[in-house]
Amino acid sequence: MRYAREVFGPLGGVVEVGAVNATGTWVLAEASVGEFLARRRDDFERLMGGIREVCRFDDPAMGIAEELGWFRAYDEALETLLLGDMGRTTVRRTAGS
């Protein structure tokens, strides 16, 4: 179970950025992690299987991913995107901002 949070925390940020990028507009209000993952469920399951294998995570360690909540639909607090300061300055919250 060691290092599971260190793997899944940043991966959650990658998923959020992917959800925003998938909008094609980089407008944060249009992003949906739930929709992004639903369209890519097979890819996501393959990725998580690879993480389980490479990191040798058992069921409790993999459960940390669910516990963190990054990999399910949620009301995205877009200010929490794990982007560097430069990224924050180039991503708009809404179409008009």
N, C-alpha and C positions, 0 to 999 in steps of 0.2 A: 504494500500500500504506500510505501515510501515514494515520494516524488509525483504521485498522481495529481495533486493540486498544481504542482509546477508545470505539468503537461497540459492539463485541461483548462486551466485559467487562461493562458495565452491562446490556446486553440479557440476558446470562446470568442476572443477578440478577432481572430481570423474569420470566424463564421460571421460575426457582425459586419466586418468590412466586406465580406463576400455578399451579404444581403444588401448592403448599400450599393455596391458595385453592380449587382444584378438588376437594379432599377434602371440602369442606363443613364440616369440623370444626376446621380450623386446628391439627390435631394433626400435628406434623412427622413422626412415625414413619409416618404413613399416606400421605405424599407420595411420588410417583414422577415424576421428570422424564421418564423414558423413556415411561411410560404417558401422561403429559400430552401429550408431543409426538406420540406415535403417534396419539392421538385427534384431534390438530389438525394433522396432517401437511400438508394442503393449505393451511391458513392460514399455517403456518410457512414453507412454500415460497414463498408469495405475499409474505410479509413480507421474506424474504431476497432475493427478486427485486427488490423495491422498494428495499431498502438498496443492492443492487448498482447499480441505475440511478441513484438519487439521489446516492449517494456516488461514483459512477463507479469502483467497485472492480473490478479485474481478477481473474482466477482466483487468483493468489497471495494477493491481499488477502482474498478470500473464504475461502481455505484457512485463514486465521488463525482463523476461527470454529471449524473442525474441530480445529485444533491446540489451542485453548484447552479444548476438551472440554465446554463448557457445553451443547451441543445434541445430546447423545446420552445414552443410559441410563448411569447410574453410581450407585454407592452414595452417596447424598446425605449428605454431612457437613453436617447441618442447621445446625450452628453457623456455617457459612459463609454463610448467607443474607445477602444484601446489604440488610439492613433497618437503619433507624436504631435507636438505643438504645430508643426507645419501642416500636418493633415487637418487639424482642427480649423485652420484658417482657410482651407480650400473646400470644405464640405459645408453645404448650406443646410439649415434646419428645415426650411420650407422653400417653395418655389419663388417666393417674393423676397426672401432675405439673403 
